[in-house]
Amino acid sequence: MMLREGSYGSLLDSKEARRELYKQPHELTPGWKMKPQTLRLVVVSEAFTFLVTLLCLWYMPRDDEYVVIFRVFYFPLLPLVAMLWLWGVNVQVWTQFRMNYLKVFEVDDRVVLPCHDDVFKMAHFSSLIILGSSSFFLFCTLFEFEILAVRQAEALFFTLVILMIFPGNRVFGKQRRFFVSTLWRIALPFWEVSFADFLLADVVTSLARPLADTAVVGCRIASNYTGLGKSELSELCNARSWMYAVALALPYLWRLIQCVKIYVSKGEKAQLANALKYFTAFPVIYFSNLKFRTSRENWLGFYKPIWIACAIVNSGFSFYWDIARDWEFQLFNVGSNTILRNDLVYSDKRGYKLAIVLNFLLRISWTCKLSAQLRHMYGLSLLLSLLEVFRRFQWMFIRIEVALLKDLKKAYPEQRV
């Protein structure tokens, strides 16, 4: 019986293939050992600053001007840190399963990708800095040191940028340089697309809204030092501006360009369909932003139905691609007697089926998240961003599994059902 293209038959029945799949990569060694007492101190500090932040937020009125400023500065950072924590969980699970996940990356990339211990240390370090800054911000506002609060929040963003581009080897120097260089390759796609390039680009699309919110923060900080008036600041540095829509669309544009480059270099026609998938995000972003540039009657009577239709197309196309292409399940394969596939690395099939259901629900919520109409719904906006981070986290497990199986298929092409 011949399988559809992309299936792996009884590949995992091969002892050689299984040994290669579960070969423990030698690069998985911690780059920086943290003493147990140091780790305990970091965890206690995180818990303390988190508690202080919650107590201050509970005490202060929700409509307080500086509570709103707090949300603008700090809410976009939470999904970014959450993605770092969950990537650590991804790596830890692959390590515990003894999956040779580094095999899917380029040889040069394998030596700089951190093990889960190092990822968690980076997450602890980032969380402590952000929580410390947030608690200090609220503490200052309670005692009416508002200018100091805002200036140290601005200093936080400067510090994070400096840490990312700092050339030294301290504080995970190799990993930081790899991350920044990969982002550079994504933003300026003049090089051949590697597995790390498109994987990080996919992650960046999931973080499109937090990154656009961060761009607004950067715009506001820059405006304080460029002499922009309040009218110019209000027009440029908010979710209604064209700048915000462009920042929201950039991750999808980068990923679209990657797909076109792969098609041109390798002739993979499926990449054109993949590029079309990312293109469907642009109408959603455009019509969402258009709401603030047209009358209420025009929006409700003409543009809103178009926006809803575009959102449905984007969600449906993205869900189909996740299931049928990225995960290579047979849910949409007419005549198939299974919704999964023959070779599954993880033992519990219920986990795969649950992932399909959650992916569908979270894809719908994420398309709504592209709407600029949520600009003042800070809590809902943050929740939807965190849900998308979780969706990408579960997507990663199965996407890496498929990449590993493809790699093994090239090594053992004789395995067929």
For each residue, the residues with C-beta under 8 A, 3 or more apart:
1: 417
2: 416
3: 7 8 9 342 416 417
4: 7 330 333
5:
6: 328
7: 3 4 328 341 342 343
8: 3 11 12 341 342 343 405 408 409 415
9: 3 342 343 415 416 417
10: 13 14 342 343 415 416 417
11: 8 14 17 343 405 408 409 412 415
12: 8 17 18 21 343 345
13: 10 415
14: 10 11 17 18 412 415
15: 18 19
16: 19 20 412
17: 11 12 14 20 21 408 411 412 415
18: 12 14 15 21 22
19: 15 16 22 23
20: 16 17 23 100 103 408 411
21: 12 17 18 99 100 345 404 405 408
22: 18 19 97 98 99 100
23: 19 20 98 100 103
24: 28 98 100
25: 28 100 101 102 103 110
26: 29
27: 102 110 111 113 115
28: 24 25 95 102 115
29: 26 115
30: 33 115 117 118
31: 114 115 118 172 174 175
32: 118 121 172
33: 30
34: 38 39 42 121
35: 38 39
36: 39 40
37: 40 41
38: 34 35 41 42
39: 34 35 36 42 43 124
40: 36 37 43 44
41: 37 38 44 45
42: 34 38 39 45 46 124 125 128
43: 39 40 46 47 124
44: 40 41 47 48
45: 41 42 48 49 128 132
46: 42 43 49 50 124 127 128 131
47: 43 44 50 51
48: 44 45 51 52
49: 45 46 52 53 128 131 132 134 135
50: 46 47 53 54 131 135
51: 47 48 54 55
52: 48 49 55 56 135 138 139
53: 49 50 56 57 131 134 135 138
54: 50 51 57 58
55: 51 52 58 59
56: 52 53 59 60 135 138 139 141 142
57: 53 54 60 67 70 138
58: 54 55
59: 55 56 142
60: 56 57 64 66 67 138 141 142
61: 64 67
62: 67
63: 67 68
64: 60 61 67 68 141
65: 68 69
66: 60 69 70 137 141 146 149
67: 57 60 61 62 63 64 70 71 141
68: 63 64 65 71 72 378
69: 65 66 72 73 150 153
70: 57 66 67 73 74 134 137 138 141 153
71: 67 68 74 75 378
72: 68 69 75 213 216 217 220
73: 69 70 76 77 137 153 156 157 217
74: 70 71 77 78 130 133 134 137 153
75: 71 72 78 213 378 381 382
76: 73 79 80 210 211 213 214 217
77: 73 74 80 81 130 210 214
78: 74 75 81 82 130 210 382 385 386
79: 76 82 83 207 209 210 382 385 386 388 389
80: 76 77 83 84 207 210 211 214
81: 77 78 84 85 123 126 127 130
82: 78 79 85 86 386 389
83: 79 80 86 87 203 206 207 389 392 393
84: 80 81 87 88 119 122 123 126
85: 81 82 88 89 120 123 127
86: 82 83 89 90 389 390 392 393
87: 83 84 90 91 119 393 396
88: 84 85 91 92 116 119 120 123
89: 85 86 92 93 116 393
90: 86 87 93 94 393 396 397 400
91: 87 88 94 95 101 114 115 116 119
92: 88 89 95 96 116 120
93: 89 90 96 97 397
94: 90 91 97 99 101 400
95: 28 91 92 98 99 115 116
96: 92 93
97: 22 93 94 345 346
98: 22 23 24 95
99: 21 22 94 95 345 400 401 404
100: 20 21 22 23 24 25 103 404
101: 25 91 94 104 400 404
102: 25 27 28 105 110 113
103: 20 23 25 100 404 407
104: 101 195 400 403 404 407
105: 102 109 110 113 194 195 196
106: 109 110 194 195 196
107: 110
108: 111 112
109: 105 106 112 113 178 194 195 196
110: 25 27 102 105 106 107 113
111: 27 108
112: 108 109 174 175 177 178
113: 27 102 105 109 110 175 178 196
114: 31 91 117 118 119 122 172 175
115: 27 28 29 30 31 91 95 118 119
116: 88 89 91 92 95 119 120
117: 30 114 120 121
118: 30 31 32 114 115 121 122 172 175
119: 84 87 88 91 114 115 116 122 123
120: 85 88 92 116 117 123 124
121: 32 34 117 118 124 125 172
122: 84 114 118 119 125 126 172 175
123: 81 84 85 88 119 120 126 127
124: 39 42 43 46 120 121 127 128
125: 42 121 122 128 129 171
126: 81 84 122 123 129 130
127: 46 81 85 123 124 130 131
128: 42 45 46 49 124 125 131 132
129: 125 126 132 133 156 159 160
130: 74 77 78 81 126 127 133 134 156
131: 46 49 50 53 127 128 134 135
132: 45 49 128 129 135 136
133: 74 129 130 136 137 152 153 156
134: 49 53 70 74 130 131 137 138
135: 49 50 52 53 56 131 132 138 139
136: 132 133 139 140 149 152
137: 66 70 73 74 133 134 140 141 149 150 152 153
138: 52 53 56 57 60 70 134 135 141 142 149
139: 52 56 135 136 142 143
140: 136 137 143 145 146 148 149 152
141: 56 60 64 66 67 70 137 138 144 145 146 149
142: 56 59 60 138 139
143: 139 140
144: 141
145: 140 141 148 149
146: 66 140 141 149 150
147: 150 151
148: 140 145 151 152
149: 66 136 137 138 140 141 145 146 152 153
150: 69 137 146 147 153 154
151: 147 148 154 155
152: 133 136 137 140 148 149 155 156
153: 69 70 73 74 133 137 149 150 156 157
154: 150 151 157 158 221 224
155: 151 152 158 159
156: 73 129 130 133 152 153 159 160
157: 73 153 154 160 161 214 217 218 221
158: 154 155 161 162
159: 129 155 156 162 163
160: 129 156 157 163 164
161: 157 158 164 165
162: 158 159 165 166
163: 159 160 166 171 176
164: 160 161 176 179 180
165: 161 162 180
166: 162 163 171 173 176
167: 173 177
168: 171 173
169: 173 174
170: 173
171: 125 163 166 168 176
172: 31 32 114 118 121 122 175 176
173: 166 167 168 169 170 176 177
174: 31 112 169 177 178
175: 31 112 113 114 118 122 172 178 179
176: 163 164 166 171 172 173 179 180
177: 112 167 173 174 180 181
178: 109 112 113 174 175 181 182
179: 164 175 176 182 183 200
180: 164 165 176 177 183 184
181: 177 178 184 185
182: 178 179 185 186 196 197 200
183: 179 180 186 187 200 204
184: 180 181 187 188
185: 181 182 188 189 191 194 197
186: 182 183 189 197 200 201 204 254 258
187: 183 184 254
188: 184 185
189: 185 186 193 254 257 258 261
190:
191: 185 197
192: 261 265
193: 189 197 198 258 261 262
194: 105 106 109 185 197 198
195: 104 105 106 109 198 199 403
196: 105 106 109 113 182 199 200
197: 182 185 186 191 193 194 200 201 258
198: 193 194 195 201 202 255 258
199: 195 196 202 203 399
200: 179 182 183 186 196 197 203 204
201: 186 197 198 204 205 251 254 255 258
202: 198 199 205 206 255 392
203: 83 199 200 206 207 392
204: 183 186 200 201 207 208 211 251 254 255
205: 201 202 208 251 252 255 278 281
206: 83 202 203 366 388 389 391 392
207: 79 80 83 203 204 210 211 251 385 388 389
208: 204 205 211 212 248 249 250 251 252 370
209: 79 212 213 248 369 370 381 384 385 388
210: 76 77 78 79 80 207 213 214 385
211: 76 80 204 207 208 214 215 247 251
212: 208 209 215 216 239 244 247 248
213: 72 75 76 209 210 216 217 239
214: 76 77 80 157 210 211 217 218
215: 211 212 218 219 243 244 247
216: 72 212 213 219 220 237 238 239 243 244 247
217: 72 73 76 157 213 214 220 221
218: 157 214 215 221 222
219: 215 216 222 223 236 237 243
220: 72 216 217 223 224 233 237
221: 154 157 217 218 224 225
222: 218 219 225 226
223: 219 220 226 228 232 233 236 237
224: 154 220 221
225: 221 222
226: 222 223
227:
228: 223 232 233 236
229: 232 233
230: 233 234
231: 234 235
232: 223 228 229 235 236
233: 220 223 228 229 230 236 237
234: 230 231 237 238
235: 231 232 238 241
236: 219 223 228 232 233 241 243
237: 216 219 220 223 233 234 241 243
238: 216 234 235 241 244 375
239: 212 213 216 244 372 375
240: 244 289 292 372 375
241: 235 236 237 238 244 245
242: 245 246 289
243: 215 216 219 236 237 246 247
244: 212 215 216 238 239 240 241 247 248 289 372
245: 241 242 248 249 285 286 288 289 372
246: 242 243 249 250
247: 211 212 215 216 243 244 250
248: 208 209 212 244 245 285 370 372
249: 208 245 246 252 253 281 282 285
250: 208 246 247 253 254
251: 201 204 205 207 208 211 254 255
252: 205 208 249 255 256 278 279 281 282
253: 249 250 256 257 278
254: 186 187 189 201 204 250 251 257 258
255: 198 201 202 204 205 251 252 258 259 278
256: 252 253 259 260 275 278 279
257: 189 253 254 260 261
258: 186 189 193 197 198 201 254 255 261 262
259: 255 256 262 263 271 272 274 275 278
260: 256 257 263 264 271 272 275
261: 189 192 193 257 258 264 265
262: 193 258 259 265 266 268 271
263: 259 260 266 267 268 269 271 272 275
264: 260 261
265: 192 261 262
266: 262 263 271
267: 263
268: 262 263 271
269: 263 272 273
270: 273 274 325
271: 259 260 262 263 266 268 274 275
272: 259 260 263 269 275 276
273: 269 270 276 277 321
274: 259 270 271 277 278 321 325
275: 256 259 260 263 271 272 278 279
276: 272 273 279 280 317
277: 273 274 280 317 318 321
278: 205 252 253 255 256 259 274 275 281
279: 252 256 275 276 282
280: 276 277 283 284 310 313 314 317 318
281: 205 249 252 278 284 285 314 370
282: 249 252 279 285 286
283: 280 286 287 306 307 310 314
284: 280 281 287 288 307 310 311 314 367 370 371
285: 245 248 249 281 282 288 289 370 372
286: 245 282 283 289 290
287: 283 284 290 291 303 306 307 310
288: 245 284 285 291 307 370 371 372 373
289: 240 242 244 245 285 286 292 293 372
290: 286 287 293 294 299 303
291: 287 288 294 299 303 304 307 372 373
292: 240 289 372
293: 289 290
294: 290 291 298 299 303
295: 298 299
296: 299 300
297: 300 301
298: 294 295 301 302 303
299: 290 291 294 295 296 302 303 304
300: 296 297 304
301: 297 298 304
302: 298 299 305 306
303: 287 290 291 294 298 299 306 307
304: 291 299 300 301 307 308
305: 302 308 309
306: 283 287 302 303 309 310
307: 283 284 287 288 291 303 304 310 311 371
308: 304 305 311 312
309: 305 306 312 313
310: 280 283 284 287 306 307 313 314
311: 284 307 308 314 315 367 368 370
312: 308 309 315 316
313: 280 309 310 316 317
314: 280 281 283 284 310 311 317 318 367 370
315: 311 312 318 319 363 364 366 367
316: 312 313 319 320
317: 276 277 280 313 314 320 321
318: 277 280 314 315 321 322 363 367
319: 315 316 322 323 359 360 363
320: 316 317 323 324 325 332
321: 273 274 277 317 318 324 325 326
322: 318 319 325 326 327 359 363 395
323: 319 320 326 327 329 331 332 356 359
324: 320 321 327 328 329 330 331 332 333
325: 270 274 320 321 322 328
326: 321 322 323 395 398 399 402
327: 322 323 324 355 395 398 399 402
328: 6 7 324 325 341 402
329: 323 324 339 340 341 352 356
330: 4 324 333 336 338 339 340 341
331: 323 324 339 356
332: 320 323 324
333: 4 324 330 336
334:
335:
336: 330 333 339
337:
338: 330 341 342
339: 329 330 331 336 353 356
340: 329 330 344 349 352 353
341: 7 8 328 329 330 338 344
342: 3 7 8 9 10 338 417
343: 7 8 9 10 11 12 405
344: 340 341 347 349 352 401
345: 12 21 97 99 401 404 405
346: 97 351 352 397 401
347: 344
348: 351 352
349: 340 344 352 353
350: 353 354
351: 346 348 354 355
352: 329 340 344 346 348 349 355 356 398
353: 339 340 349 350 356 357
354: 350 351 357 358
355: 327 351 352 358 359 394 395 397 398
356: 323 329 331 339 352 353 359 360
357: 353 354 360 361
358: 354 355 361 362 391 394
359: 319 322 323 355 356 362 363 391 394 395
360: 319 356 357 363 364
361: 357 358 364 365
362: 358 359 365 366 387 388 390 391
363: 315 318 319 322 359 360 366 367 391
364: 315 360 361 367 368
365: 361 362 368 369 384 387 388
366: 206 315 362 363 369 370 384 387 388 391
367: 284 311 314 315 318 363 364 370
368: 311 364 365 371 374 384
369: 209 365 366 374 381 384 385 388
370: 208 209 248 281 284 285 288 311 314 366 367
371: 284 288 307 368 374
372: 239 240 244 245 248 285 288 289 291 292 375
373: 288 291
374: 368 369 371 377 380 381 384
375: 238 239 240 372 381
376:
377: 374 380 381
378: 68 71 75 381 382
379: 382 383
380: 374 377 383 384
381: 75 209 369 374 375 377 378 384 385
382: 75 78 79 378 379 385 386
383: 379 380 386 387
384: 209 365 366 368 369 374 380 381 387 388
385: 78 79 207 209 210 369 381 382 388 389
386: 78 79 82 382 383 389 390
387: 362 365 366 383 384 390 391
388: 79 206 207 209 362 365 366 369 384 385 391 392
389: 79 82 83 86 206 207 385 386 392 393
390: 86 362 386 387 393 394
391: 206 358 359 362 363 366 387 388 394 395
392: 83 86 202 203 206 388 389 395 396
393: 83 86 87 89 90 389 390 396 397
394: 355 358 359 390 391 397 398
395: 322 326 327 355 359 391 392 398 399
396: 87 90 392 393 399 400
397: 90 93 346 355 393 394 400 401
398: 326 327 352 355 394 395 401 402
399: 199 326 327 395 396 402 403
400: 90 94 99 101 104 396 397 403 404
401: 99 344 345 346 397 398 404 405
402: 326 327 328 398 399 405 406
403: 104 195 399 400 406 407
404: 21 99 100 101 103 104 345 400 401 407 408
405: 8 11 21 343 345 401 402 408 409
406: 402 403 409 410
407: 103 104 403 404 410 411
408: 8 11 17 20 21 404 405 411 412
409: 8 11 405 406 412 413 415
410: 406 407 413
411: 17 20 407 408
412: 11 14 16 17 408 409 415
413: 409 410
414:
415: 8 9 10 11 13 14 17 409 412
416: 2 3 9 10
417: 1 3 9 10 342
